[in-house]
């Protein structure tokens, strides 16, 4: 991942699926590619979602048992420019969704799929001044 970040500094979109990468690789990508606006990570079980990119607008995290509410709060703190977020099959709860909604003021689309601990109360509510999902 560090090699990709070093050689592709103008990278704007990146999708990775089922690879044995870790947070350090994702961090290298985010730091080395300052124009990265879209990141999709699917079935990379060692990735916890700790992404530090202030310009990231779209993020999808799917199938990682390592992403929970603490990681959601970190994403909300570090990725304030997020406009679209998708999370699927991760052990998050209502508190993680609320942290993301409150920490990302530009969030306009939120997909939550197969996250069984997210309740219907949060799903049916209005979050962040008009965001529905």
PyMOL commands that place a pseudoatom at each C-alpha (Angstrom):
pseudoatom trace, name=CA, resn=UNK, resi=1, chain=A, elem=C, hetatm=0, pos=[0.000, 0.000, 0.000]
pseudoatom trace, name=CA, resn=UNK, resi=2, chain=A, elem=C, hetatm=0, pos=[2.872, 2.357, 0.757]
pseudoatom trace, name=CA, resn=UNK, resi=3, chain=A, elem=C, hetatm=0, pos=[4.213, 1.737, -2.757]
pseudoatom trace, name=CA, resn=UNK, resi=4, chain=A, elem=C, hetatm=0, pos=[0.835, 2.616, -4.284]
pseudoatom trace, name=CA, resn=UNK, resi=5, chain=A, elem=C, hetatm=0, pos=[0.678, 5.768, -2.189]
pseudoatom trace, name=CA, resn=UNK, resi=6, chain=A, elem=C, hetatm=0, pos=[4.208, 6.723, -3.206]
pseudoatom trace, name=CA, resn=UNK, resi=7, chain=A, elem=C, hetatm=0, pos=[3.726, 6.105, -6.942]
pseudoatom trace, name=CA, resn=UNK, resi=8, chain=A, elem=C, hetatm=0, pos=[0.107, 7.267, -7.319]
pseudoatom trace, name=CA, resn=UNK, resi=9, chain=A, elem=C, hetatm=0, pos=[-0.042, 10.542, -5.404]
pseudoatom trace, name=CA, resn=UNK, resi=10, chain=A, elem=C, hetatm=0, pos=[-2.849, 11.864, -7.631]
pseudoatom trace, name=CA, resn=UNK, resi=11, chain=A, elem=C, hetatm=0, pos=[-5.085, 8.864, -6.824]
pseudoatom trace, name=CA, resn=UNK, resi=12, chain=A, elem=C, hetatm=0, pos=[-8.677, 9.960, -6.203]
pseudoatom trace, name=CA, resn=UNK, resi=13, chain=A, elem=C, hetatm=0, pos=[-10.547, 6.631, -5.881]
pseudoatom trace, name=CA, resn=UNK, resi=14, chain=A, elem=C, hetatm=0, pos=[-9.421, 3.306, -4.449]
pseudoatom trace, name=CA, resn=UNK, resi=15, chain=A, elem=C, hetatm=0, pos=[-11.246, 0.009, -3.913]
pseudoatom trace, name=CA, resn=UNK, resi=16, chain=A, elem=C, hetatm=0, pos=[-9.740, -3.055, -2.262]
pseudoatom trace, name=CA, resn=UNK, resi=17, chain=A, elem=C, hetatm=0, pos=[-11.451, -6.370, -1.549]
pseudoatom trace, name=CA, resn=UNK, resi=18, chain=A, elem=C, hetatm=0, pos=[-10.379, -9.448, 0.374]
pseudoatom trace, name=CA, resn=UNK, resi=19, chain=A, elem=C, hetatm=0, pos=[-6.728, -8.510, 0.754]
pseudoatom trace, name=CA, resn=UNK, resi=20, chain=A, elem=C, hetatm=0, pos=[-4.529, -9.065, 3.799]
pseudoatom trace, name=CA, resn=UNK, resi=21, chain=A, elem=C, hetatm=0, pos=[-3.942, -5.380, 4.457]
pseudoatom trace, name=CA, resn=UNK, resi=22, chain=A, elem=C, hetatm=0, pos=[-3.903, -3.650, 7.802]
pseudoatom trace, name=CA, resn=UNK, resi=23, chain=A, elem=C, hetatm=0, pos=[-4.548, -0.160, 9.123]
pseudoatom trace, name=CA, resn=UNK, resi=24, chain=A, elem=C, hetatm=0, pos=[-0.964, 0.873, 8.455]
pseudoatom trace, name=CA, resn=UNK, resi=25, chain=A, elem=C, hetatm=0, pos=[-1.546, 0.335, 4.717]
pseudoatom trace, name=CA, resn=UNK, resi=26, chain=A, elem=C, hetatm=0, pos=[-4.759, 2.354, 4.718]
pseudoatom trace, name=CA, resn=UNK, resi=27, chain=A, elem=C, hetatm=0, pos=[-3.013, 5.145, 6.658]
pseudoatom trace, name=CA, resn=UNK, resi=28, chain=A, elem=C, hetatm=0, pos=[-0.152, 5.183, 4.141]
pseudoatom trace, name=CA, resn=UNK, resi=29, chain=A, elem=C, hetatm=0, pos=[-2.670, 5.489, 1.320]
pseudoatom trace, name=CA, resn=UNK, resi=30, chain=A, elem=C, hetatm=0, pos=[-4.558, 8.322, 3.016]
pseudoatom trace, name=CA, resn=UNK, resi=31, chain=A, elem=C, hetatm=0, pos=[-1.349, 10.231, 3.800]
pseudoatom trace, name=CA, resn=UNK, resi=32, chain=A, elem=C, hetatm=0, pos=[0.340, 9.632, 0.449]
pseudoatom trace, name=CA, resn=UNK, resi=33, chain=A, elem=C, hetatm=0, pos=[-2.696, 10.423, -1.686]
pseudoatom trace, name=CA, resn=UNK, resi=34, chain=A, elem=C, hetatm=0, pos=[-3.963, 13.819, -0.527]
pseudoatom trace, name=CA, resn=UNK, resi=35, chain=A, elem=C, hetatm=0, pos=[-6.608, 13.964, -3.287]
pseudoatom trace, name=CA, resn=UNK, resi=36, chain=A, elem=C, hetatm=0, pos=[-8.222, 10.652, -2.298]
pseudoatom trace, name=CA, resn=UNK, resi=37, chain=A, elem=C, hetatm=0, pos=[-11.972, 11.274, -2.116]
pseudoatom trace, name=CA, resn=UNK, resi=38, chain=A, elem=C, hetatm=0, pos=[-13.385, 7.743, -2.354]
pseudoatom trace, name=CA, resn=UNK, resi=39, chain=A, elem=C, hetatm=0, pos=[-12.233, 4.648, -0.472]
pseudoatom trace, name=CA, resn=UNK, resi=40, chain=A, elem=C, hetatm=0, pos=[-13.981, 1.265, -0.489]
pseudoatom trace, name=CA, resn=UNK, resi=41, chain=A, elem=C, hetatm=0, pos=[-12.648, -1.515, 1.733]
pseudoatom trace, name=CA, resn=UNK, resi=42, chain=A, elem=C, hetatm=0, pos=[-14.448, -4.873, 1.505]
pseudoatom trace, name=CA, resn=UNK, resi=43, chain=A, elem=C, hetatm=0, pos=[-13.696, -8.062, 3.426]
pseudoatom trace, name=CA, resn=UNK, resi=44, chain=A, elem=C, hetatm=0, pos=[-10.296, -6.935, 4.652]
pseudoatom trace, name=CA, resn=UNK, resi=45, chain=A, elem=C, hetatm=0, pos=[-10.683, -8.262, 8.175]
pseudoatom trace, name=CA, resn=UNK, resi=46, chain=A, elem=C, hetatm=0, pos=[-7.583, -6.600, 9.664]
pseudoatom trace, name=CA, resn=UNK, resi=47, chain=A, elem=C, hetatm=0, pos=[-8.746, -3.071, 8.779]
pseudoatom trace, name=CA, resn=UNK, resi=48, chain=A, elem=C, hetatm=0, pos=[-10.411, -1.253, 11.653]
pseudoatom trace, name=CA, resn=UNK, resi=49, chain=A, elem=C, hetatm=0, pos=[-11.491, 1.774, 9.657]
pseudoatom trace, name=CA, resn=UNK, resi=50, chain=A, elem=C, hetatm=0, pos=[-8.956, 4.107, 11.211]
pseudoatom trace, name=CA, resn=UNK, resi=51, chain=A, elem=C, hetatm=0, pos=[-8.760, 6.487, 8.282]
pseudoatom trace, name=CA, resn=UNK, resi=52, chain=A, elem=C, hetatm=0, pos=[-7.193, 9.892, 8.662]
pseudoatom trace, name=CA, resn=UNK, resi=53, chain=A, elem=C, hetatm=0, pos=[-8.161, 11.897, 5.619]
pseudoatom trace, name=CA, resn=UNK, resi=54, chain=A, elem=C, hetatm=0, pos=[-9.783, 15.288, 5.903]
pseudoatom trace, name=CA, resn=UNK, resi=55, chain=A, elem=C, hetatm=0, pos=[-10.696, 15.351, 2.200]
pseudoatom trace, name=CA, resn=UNK, resi=56, chain=A, elem=C, hetatm=0, pos=[-12.275, 11.881, 1.966]
pseudoatom trace, name=CA, resn=UNK, resi=57, chain=A, elem=C, hetatm=0, pos=[-15.866, 12.312, 0.745]
pseudoatom trace, name=CA, resn=UNK, resi=58, chain=A, elem=C, hetatm=0, pos=[-16.973, 8.696, 0.249]
pseudoatom trace, name=CA, resn=UNK, resi=59, chain=A, elem=C, hetatm=0, pos=[-16.130, 5.745, 2.458]
pseudoatom trace, name=CA, resn=UNK, resi=60, chain=A, elem=C, hetatm=0, pos=[-17.427, 2.179, 2.388]
pseudoatom trace, name=CA, resn=UNK, resi=61, chain=A, elem=C, hetatm=0, pos=[-16.404, -0.388, 5.002]
pseudoatom trace, name=CA, resn=UNK, resi=62, chain=A, elem=C, hetatm=0, pos=[-17.829, -3.856, 4.551]
pseudoatom trace, name=CA, resn=UNK, resi=63, chain=A, elem=C, hetatm=0, pos=[-17.319, -7.161, 6.309]
pseudoatom trace, name=CA, resn=UNK, resi=64, chain=A, elem=C, hetatm=0, pos=[-14.761, -6.271, 8.951]
pseudoatom trace, name=CA, resn=UNK, resi=65, chain=A, elem=C, hetatm=0, pos=[-15.419, -7.535, 12.447]
pseudoatom trace, name=CA, resn=UNK, resi=66, chain=A, elem=C, hetatm=0, pos=[-12.817, -5.084, 13.706]
pseudoatom trace, name=CA, resn=UNK, resi=67, chain=A, elem=C, hetatm=0, pos=[-14.925, -1.975, 13.062]
pseudoatom trace, name=CA, resn=UNK, resi=68, chain=A, elem=C, hetatm=0, pos=[-16.989, -0.970, 16.071]
pseudoatom trace, name=CA, resn=UNK, resi=69, chain=A, elem=C, hetatm=0, pos=[-18.276, 2.157, 17.753]
pseudoatom trace, name=CA, resn=UNK, resi=70, chain=A, elem=C, hetatm=0, pos=[-14.822, 3.390, 18.812]
pseudoatom trace, name=CA, resn=UNK, resi=71, chain=A, elem=C, hetatm=0, pos=[-13.633, 3.196, 15.212]
pseudoatom trace, name=CA, resn=UNK, resi=72, chain=A, elem=C, hetatm=0, pos=[-16.786, 4.970, 14.034]
pseudoatom trace, name=CA, resn=UNK, resi=73, chain=A, elem=C, hetatm=0, pos=[-16.046, 7.838, 16.429]
pseudoatom trace, name=CA, resn=UNK, resi=74, chain=A, elem=C, hetatm=0, pos=[-12.492, 8.014, 15.065]
pseudoatom trace, name=CA, resn=UNK, resi=75, chain=A, elem=C, hetatm=0, pos=[-13.804, 8.160, 11.486]
pseudoatom trace, name=CA, resn=UNK, resi=76, chain=A, elem=C, hetatm=0, pos=[-16.202, 10.936, 12.488]
pseudoatom trace, name=CA, resn=UNK, resi=77, chain=A, elem=C, hetatm=0, pos=[-13.340, 12.895, 14.037]
pseudoatom trace, name=CA, resn=UNK, resi=78, chain=A, elem=C, hetatm=0, pos=[-10.823, 12.428, 11.218]
pseudoatom trace, name=CA, resn=UNK, resi=79, chain=A, elem=C, hetatm=0, pos=[-13.040, 12.393, 8.107]
pseudoatom trace, name=CA, resn=UNK, resi=80, chain=A, elem=C, hetatm=0, pos=[-15.150, 15.505, 8.567]
pseudoatom trace, name=CA, resn=UNK, resi=81, chain=A, elem=C, hetatm=0, pos=[-15.633, 15.997, 4.804]
pseudoatom trace, name=CA, resn=UNK, resi=82, chain=A, elem=C, hetatm=0, pos=[-17.553, 12.718, 4.406]
pseudoatom trace, name=CA, resn=UNK, resi=83, chain=A, elem=C, hetatm=0, pos=[-20.653, 13.055, 2.245]
pseudoatom trace, name=CA, resn=UNK, resi=84, chain=A, elem=C, hetatm=0, pos=[-21.457, 9.370, 1.722]
pseudoatom trace, name=CA, resn=UNK, resi=85, chain=A, elem=C, hetatm=0, pos=[-20.795, 6.469, 4.062]
pseudoatom trace, name=CA, resn=UNK, resi=86, chain=A, elem=C, hetatm=0, pos=[-21.686, 2.793, 3.764]
pseudoatom trace, name=CA, resn=UNK, resi=87, chain=A, elem=C, hetatm=0, pos=[-21.096, 0.161, 6.401]
pseudoatom trace, name=CA, resn=UNK, resi=88, chain=A, elem=C, hetatm=0, pos=[-22.081, -3.472, 6.061]
pseudoatom trace, name=CA, resn=UNK, resi=89, chain=A, elem=C, hetatm=0, pos=[-21.695, -6.490, 8.313]
pseudoatom trace, name=CA, resn=UNK, resi=90, chain=A, elem=C, hetatm=0, pos=[-19.786, -4.753, 11.094]
pseudoatom trace, name=CA, resn=UNK, resi=91, chain=A, elem=C, hetatm=0, pos=[-20.415, -4.943, 14.864]
pseudoatom trace, name=CA, resn=UNK, resi=92, chain=A, elem=C, hetatm=0, pos=[-21.456, -1.321, 15.323]
pseudoatom trace, name=CA, resn=UNK, resi=93, chain=A, elem=C, hetatm=0, pos=[-24.313, -0.047, 17.456]
pseudoatom trace, name=CA, resn=UNK, resi=94, chain=A, elem=C, hetatm=0, pos=[-26.479, 3.066, 17.613]
pseudoatom trace, name=CA, resn=UNK, resi=95, chain=A, elem=C, hetatm=0, pos=[-23.788, 5.088, 19.369]
pseudoatom trace, name=CA, resn=UNK, resi=96, chain=A, elem=C, hetatm=0, pos=[-21.405, 4.613, 16.433]
pseudoatom trace, name=CA, resn=UNK, resi=97, chain=A, elem=C, hetatm=0, pos=[-23.981, 5.812, 13.912]
pseudoatom trace, name=CA, resn=UNK, resi=98, chain=A, elem=C, hetatm=0, pos=[-24.810, 8.837, 16.044]
pseudoatom trace, name=CA, resn=UNK, resi=99, chain=A, elem=C, hetatm=0, pos=[-21.111, 9.727, 16.407]
pseudoatom trace, name=CA, resn=UNK, resi=100, chain=A, elem=C, hetatm=0, pos=[-20.683, 9.604, 12.650]
pseudoatom trace, name=CA, resn=UNK, resi=101, chain=A, elem=C, hetatm=0, pos=[-23.789, 11.699, 11.998]
pseudoatom trace, name=CA, resn=UNK, resi=102, chain=A, elem=C, hetatm=0, pos=[-22.747, 14.345, 14.511]
pseudoatom trace, name=CA, resn=UNK, resi=103, chain=A, elem=C, hetatm=0, pos=[-19.090, 14.440, 13.458]
pseudoatom trace, name=CA, resn=UNK, resi=104, chain=A, elem=C, hetatm=0, pos=[-19.652, 14.660, 9.698]
pseudoatom trace, name=CA, resn=UNK, resi=105, chain=A, elem=C, hetatm=0, pos=[-21.761, 17.763, 9.021]
pseudoatom trace, name=CA, resn=UNK, resi=106, chain=A, elem=C, hetatm=0, pos=[-21.753, 17.259, 5.219]
pseudoatom trace, name=CA, resn=UNK, resi=107, chain=A, elem=C, hetatm=0, pos=[-23.064, 13.675, 5.369]
pseudoatom trace, name=CA, resn=UNK, resi=108, chain=A, elem=C, hetatm=0, pos=[-25.989, 13.315, 2.941]
pseudoatom trace, name=CA, resn=UNK, resi=109, chain=A, elem=C, hetatm=0, pos=[-26.127, 9.543, 2.420]
pseudoatom trace, name=CA, resn=UNK, resi=110, chain=A, elem=C, hetatm=0, pos=[-25.722, 6.797, 4.963]
pseudoatom trace, name=CA, resn=UNK, resi=111, chain=A, elem=C, hetatm=0, pos=[-26.154, 3.084, 4.250]
pseudoatom trace, name=CA, resn=UNK, resi=112, chain=A, elem=C, hetatm=0, pos=[-26.216, 0.628, 7.125]
pseudoatom trace, name=CA, resn=UNK, resi=113, chain=A, elem=C, hetatm=0, pos=[-26.637, -3.014, 6.116]
pseudoatom trace, name=CA, resn=UNK, resi=114, chain=A, elem=C, hetatm=0, pos=[-26.344, -6.235, 8.105]
pseudoatom trace, name=CA, resn=UNK, resi=115, chain=A, elem=C, hetatm=0, pos=[-25.222, -4.404, 11.249]
pseudoatom trace, name=CA, resn=UNK, resi=116, chain=A, elem=C, hetatm=0, pos=[-27.579, -6.263, 13.550]
pseudoatom trace, name=CA, resn=UNK, resi=117, chain=A, elem=C, hetatm=0, pos=[-26.905, -4.179, 16.686]
pseudoatom trace, name=CA, resn=UNK, resi=118, chain=A, elem=C, hetatm=0, pos=[-28.167, -0.970, 15.036]
pseudoatom trace, name=CA, resn=UNK, resi=119, chain=A, elem=C, hetatm=0, pos=[-31.741, -0.596, 16.237]
pseudoatom trace, name=CA, resn=UNK, resi=120, chain=A, elem=C, hetatm=0, pos=[-34.846, 0.470, 14.385]
pseudoatom trace, name=CA, resn=UNK, resi=121, chain=A, elem=C, hetatm=0, pos=[-35.039, 3.555, 16.589]
pseudoatom trace, name=CA, resn=UNK, resi=122, chain=A, elem=C, hetatm=0, pos=[-31.896, 4.961, 15.004]
pseudoatom trace, name=CA, resn=UNK, resi=123, chain=A, elem=C, hetatm=0, pos=[-32.829, 3.716, 11.540]
pseudoatom trace, name=CA, resn=UNK, resi=124, chain=A, elem=C, hetatm=0, pos=[-36.224, 5.422, 11.604]
pseudoatom trace, name=CA, resn=UNK, resi=125, chain=A, elem=C, hetatm=0, pos=[-34.992, 8.685, 13.065]
pseudoatom trace, name=CA, resn=UNK, resi=126, chain=A, elem=C, hetatm=0, pos=[-33.777, 11.861, 11.548]
pseudoatom trace, name=CA, resn=UNK, resi=127, chain=A, elem=C, hetatm=0, pos=[-30.098, 12.419, 12.182]
pseudoatom trace, name=CA, resn=UNK, resi=128, chain=A, elem=C, hetatm=0, pos=[-27.924, 15.450, 11.542]
pseudoatom trace, name=CA, resn=UNK, resi=129, chain=A, elem=C, hetatm=0, pos=[-30.670, 17.892, 10.654]
pseudoatom trace, name=CA, resn=UNK, resi=130, chain=A, elem=C, hetatm=0, pos=[-32.334, 15.994, 7.832]
pseudoatom trace, name=CA, resn=UNK, resi=131, chain=A, elem=C, hetatm=0, pos=[-30.332, 12.875, 7.092]
pseudoatom trace, name=CA, resn=UNK, resi=132, chain=A, elem=C, hetatm=0, pos=[-32.584, 9.853, 6.690]
pseudoatom trace, name=CA, resn=UNK, resi=133, chain=A, elem=C, hetatm=0, pos=[-31.720, 6.284, 5.840]
for i in range(1, 133): cmd.bond("trace and resi %d" % i, "trace and resi %d" % (i + 1))
show_as sticks, trace
zoom trace
